Amino acid sequence: MIVTDHQNGRVSVNVYGEFTLADYRELEELVDYKAKFEGPMDLLLNLEEMGGFTVDVAWEELKFARQHATDFRRIAVVSNNQWVAWSAWLNRSFVEAEIAVFDSAKDAEAWLSAVDEV
């Protein structure tokens, strides 16, 4: 299950339990809408409570990154899982956004907010 929040210039997503393809499609629809009407945005992806993800989500993530290569300015990922950190590193090859992985949502929010102030 995911919970999304969006403000001007930012999409925030919290994942709880298993991250399914239906959840990912919900995220895609929100990003597509924001990109179309607002342009590039920041993404805060909190995976602290994620219990896992389905294989089709991994494949969709690669396609999504390529389709939205220029739609993100910065992506902050919150997770202490090494696989998630590796995946974020791999996605740097597909997107122009600055990507950073954090152990806490507070640190991720601070990073995004500090960059906003510059």
C-alpha positions as a printed Julia matrix, in Angstrom:
118×3 Matrix{Float64}:
  0.0    0.0     0.0
  1.19   3.52   -0.71
  0.2    6.9     0.61
  0.95   9.87   -1.64
  1.08  13.57   -1.01
  1.87  16.24   -3.54
  2.57  19.9    -3.26
  3.84  22.4    -5.77
  7.09  20.96   -7.1
  7.17  17.82   -4.93
  5.65  14.35   -4.72
  5.99  12.39   -1.47
  5.32   8.66   -1.31
  5.29   6.36    1.71
  5.23   2.61    1.06
  3.75   0.25    3.66
  4.02  -3.53    3.35
  4.43  -5.0    -0.11
  4.9   -2.55   -2.98
  2.67  -3.92   -5.74
  2.29  -3.1    -9.4
 -1.05  -1.41   -8.66
  0.72   0.84   -6.14
  3.42   1.66   -8.66
  0.85   2.51  -11.31
 -0.79   4.93   -8.85
  2.58   6.65   -8.42
  3.09   6.75  -12.19
 -0.28   8.42  -12.76
  0.49  11.1   -10.19
  3.94  11.79  -11.66
  2.56  11.89  -15.2
 -0.04  14.45  -14.15
  2.43  16.61  -12.2
  5.01  16.52  -15.01
  2.42  17.49  -17.61
  0.99  20.43  -15.68
  3.86  21.58  -13.45
  7.08  20.38  -15.03
 10.07  18.86  -13.22
  9.56  18.0    -9.56
 11.29  16.57   -6.51
 10.4   13.09   -5.28
 10.55  11.89   -1.69
 10.23   8.11   -1.65
 10.0    6.72    1.88
 10.59   2.96    1.88
 11.25   2.53    5.62
  8.05   0.5     6.1
  8.23  -1.4     2.8
  8.06  -5.14    3.35
  9.15  -6.04   -0.16
  8.06  -5.62   -3.75
  6.81  -7.79   -6.54
  9.07  -8.66   -9.48
  6.88  -6.72  -11.88
  7.52  -3.57   -9.81
 11.27  -3.9   -10.39
 10.73  -4.12  -14.15
  8.24  -1.22  -14.1
 10.74   0.89  -12.15
 13.32   0.57  -14.93
 10.78   1.51  -17.6
  9.5    4.39  -15.47
 12.99   5.8   -14.92
 13.66   5.86  -18.67
 10.28   7.44  -19.48
 10.72  10.16  -16.86
 14.42  10.84  -17.29
 13.95  14.61  -17.21
 10.84  14.92  -15.0
 12.69  14.98  -11.67
 15.1   17.52  -10.23
 15.97  15.59   -7.08
 15.0   12.21   -5.69
 15.38  11.46   -1.98
 15.01   7.78   -1.06
 14.56   6.79    2.6
 15.66   3.25    3.36
 18.31   1.31    5.25
 18.09  -1.6     2.82
 21.25  -2.13    0.75
 19.25  -3.43   -2.23
 17.26  -0.18   -2.33
 20.48   1.85   -2.14
 21.95  -0.17   -5.01
 18.78   0.28   -7.06
 18.92   4.06   -6.5
 22.53   4.06   -7.66
 21.58   2.08  -10.77
 18.75   4.5   -11.6
 21.26   7.35  -11.8
 22.11   5.94  -15.22
 18.57   6.6   -16.46
 17.55   9.91  -14.92
 19.1   13.35  -14.88
 17.97  13.96  -11.29
 20.26  14.18   -8.32
 19.56  11.04   -6.24
 20.41  10.56   -2.57
 19.61   7.75   -0.12
 18.91   8.53    3.55
 18.41   6.5     6.72
 15.68   8.84    7.99
 12.8   10.82    6.51
 13.91  13.83    8.56
 17.3   13.87    6.82
 15.69  13.45    3.4
 13.28  16.31    4.05
 16.15  18.51    5.26
 18.14  17.76    2.08
 15.22  18.62   -0.2
 14.36  21.75    1.8
 17.98  22.96    1.92
 18.28  22.64   -1.84
 14.97  24.52   -2.22
 16.42  27.46   -0.29
 19.49  27.81   -2.5
